[in-house]
Amino acid sequence: MTRLHNFNAGPAALPLEALERAQRELVEIDGTGMSILEHSHRQPTYGKIHEEAIALLREYLSVPDTHDVLFMQGGARMQFAFVPLNLLHEGRSADYVVTGSWAKYALDEAKLVAARYGAEARLAASTDEGDKVFRRVPDASELSLDPSADYVHLTSNNTLVGTQWQRYPDTGRVPLVADMTSDLGSKAIDWGRVAVAYAGAQKNVGPAGVTVVIARKDLVQGGREDIPKIFRYKAYAADNSLLNTPPVFAIYMLRNTMRALLDWGGLPVIAKECEEKAAMLYEVLDQQPDFFRPHAETASRSRMNVVFRLPSEELEKAFLAEAKAAGLVGLKGHRSVGGVRASIYTAVRKPAVEALVAFMRAFAAKHG
Ligand code: PMP
């Protein structure tokens, strides 16, 4: 079998080592006479994997003791509701920065929660150019932040349009909550400045099915209690994410993925690689501005999702078809933007990006 160069936006490429380990262990794990899929989540075989997944994620992301690491279900989208349910208190407000569709969905969910609980979800800034076209994240000067807000929410990487915060805004004493679904695991995080980070795992840190929530313990403990227990971060923290049956196989795969990323050199190596891979692609785009038309403004460019258009839709169709024939897949842009999107998450390694660069140069030479 030939593995393709996979530029899917998520679920996305996983480390081959993580998949091969799962293949070896699928029918029987640790000489136990059964699969990891068949073990009780309350027994030691799974328990060890659960602990290791948390420990490796902590190690990889240098998560300090001030923060809990929680595994949940429901995807990042469920967190759009969980965050205000837990952290937005009666009569108070939270600030939302809207830089793309996911950020807008987060605000919409927060508004529904706020209306129910006598609170407010405020728009602190939007970079919508009209008609839901987003090309950048805002400057600090564009943010109207409320110093007494319960938190500020932003989307660290905007998967559909390919923009990313290069530096998070200084929110002072107001906790910063970030949807890091498409960049958690790709760069170092200053946990002194990030109060809550959440992510569907399916892009940079594992498979679909498990949602990672890394949250400051004081916020977890201070979360609202007038909500059902199953919605409380505090309940997940108290039971070490074993409140109910966790997504055992997804967590097992996250463990395998963390093990692989650490074996590749850990976050410093991966972060540098992510920076270099993005630079390789943007270099090609910038060298032929008449042919390749980057969607994002330069200062907001994403290291994770490189989004561009070509001079015509016919050329875009040809690009995707020829790329596929060359073993480069998952490059179709999101329908809201069109064109091409190359998602270059942690497990998309340099040779894949080199192959894409060579293909792009050849395609431009032929059609440009
Ligand atoms: N936020 C961002 C930034 C995303 O890219 C996505 C998924 N593409 C989501 C949220 C939604 O994630 P999920 O499907 O895990 O709910």
Boltz pocket constraint, residues with backbone or C-beta under 6 A from the ligand:
constraints:
  - pocket:
      binder: B
      contacts: [[A, 9], [A, 10], [A, 74], [A, 75], [A, 76], [A, 77], [A, 78], [A, 102], [A, 155], [A, 157], [A, 158], [A, 159], [A, 160], [A, 179], [A, 180], [A, 181], [A, 182], [A, 200], [A, 201]]
      max_distance: 6.0
